[in-house]
Amino acid sequence: MSLRILLLTTALCLSLPATADIVVTNVRLVDGTGTAASAGELRIAGGLIAAVGPRVPREAGDEIVDGGGQVLAPGFIDSHSHLDRTMFATPDVPGAVNQGVTTIIIGQDGYSELPTADLNARLAASPVAVNVGTYSGHNDLRRRVMGDRRDLAGDGQLLAMENLLDADMRAGSMGLSTGLIYVPGVFSDTREVLALARVAAAHGGRYISHIRNEADQIEAAVEEFLLVGRTTGMPVKLSHIKIAIKSKWGQAPAILARLDQARAEGMDVTADIYPYIYWQTTMAALFPDKNFNDPTGVARNFRETTPPDTLILTTFLADPSLVGKSITQIAASRGQDPVKTYLDLMAQAAIYQMQHPDQEPVERIVGFSMSEQDLTTFLNWPHTNICSDGFDGGHPRGYATFTRILGHYVREKHVLGLEQAVHRMTGLTAAHLGIIDRGLLRPGMAADLVLFDPDTVADRASLTDSKALSAGITRVWVNGVPVYEGQRTLGVHPGRFLPAAPHAPWVPKRR
């Protein structure tokens, strides 16, 4: 065991509530490496995995849990989550634990709670049921310095952003996240992104990006993404990989070939994915130039990416009666063209936001614009791990991504094998994120575990019931403490802030 792991696990043991040691017996061990399952047992002591194998030691007073021949796996790690929006209000975090997730990585799409030191302190004072790691969001760094201005950053403004990020990295941020289709990051140029990426890289950080375009200009957006990895030498992850325009459906192999080429050149390039052909985002995403009075971009998106009859409001605080309706349905009820309706709704939401500045988000939409063929192609790439990109409601992915993989894509469609799928949710994800103390069934690792029935595990959440609990998840432990059992959360909050475990820091070349 390395000194760093020893220090992390010692601190973990000292901070956990006292619990009886636990022996989980009669299980199929799927260890997170992708190797074949084996019958065996696992012992939990002091919040850690103490032993794992065909037969483990027992001591007087141990709690014995009979797994009934089900699968025991490492707790799932969600590499792209938005449950930070609600986790302090709902510290049981049912969206995560009901599908076997024990760690969420937040600060996604360029948005994060700044500074990271404050997030760490808040989690220490008010822990939640799952572990939390975070990136630092470019959009919020920029907003702190420049607000929502559309102009490019000057040298002084860029230095101010760099200083904020430097402090975040020292406080345990995993690196830099960007959401380059969102305000205000959409107004930045590649120079700005690279300058901030260099700061994260100097601390051994990582880069994760909702790229600038997932549709008609996806190739150029991928090249900008790869430029960050090539320039800084840092690991780069392409968020929720997809092709969101019909004219480019079927081109997933070409995108992956480009990523493989970058890997062959020495770049640490990975991706994550959620198992749905519809997304959830803000209405602003359909305005390419962020001019919310201009119908041109919206009309083009309606024609080429997401028809209005497949665009559904999932949040609309200005008029909650519209939630669940498509843009086409709302337009018909108003006797309007769908583009006009969309602009009116955007204006209505903006007014509500100004009147209620503390409420966010005030609107969200779901749109269907991906193909199943591309999804399965991306899912099969060996360097893709599973993520939810999920919120607490609206889109079912927030409650059901991981169980959908196990039920639909493993048991029903055989796109992935069971051990392969668990690897994509645990060991592979941990490796992508630099998480060194969880993700595998190994002695000394944190006891983040999920017990599930591979014959019945299934997603139940849908667009009409986005918070329906998954089937087949029997029990979930976080840091050795049970947090979910019998389709209910247990009201305990053993989750911890996970500081970054850096890779070798990037050393800039002399000019």
Secondary structure, DSSP 8 states (H G I E B T S, - for coil): --HHHHHHHHHHHHHS-----EEEEEEEE--SSS---EEEEEEEETTEEEEEESS----TT-EEEE-TT-EEEE-EEESSB-GGGTTTTSTT-HHHHTTTEEEEEES-TT---S-HHHHHHHHHHS--SSEEEE-EEHHHHHHHHHTT--S---HHHHHHHHHHHHHHHHTT--EEEEETTSTTGGG--HHHHHHHHHHHHHTT-EEEEE-S-SSTTHHHHHHHHHHHHHHH---EEETT-----GGGTT-HHHHHHHHHHHHHTT--EEEEE-S-SEEEE-GGGG-TT--TT-HHHHHHHHHHT--GGGEEEEEETT-GGGTT-BHHHHHHHHT--HHHHHHHHHHHHHHHHHH-TT---SEEEEEE---HHHHHHHHHSTTEEE---B-SSSSTHHHHHHHHIIIIIIIIT-SS-HHHHHHHHTHHHHHHHT--SSSS--TTSB--EEEE-TTT-B----SSSTT---BSEEEEEETTEEEEETTEE-S-----B------S-------
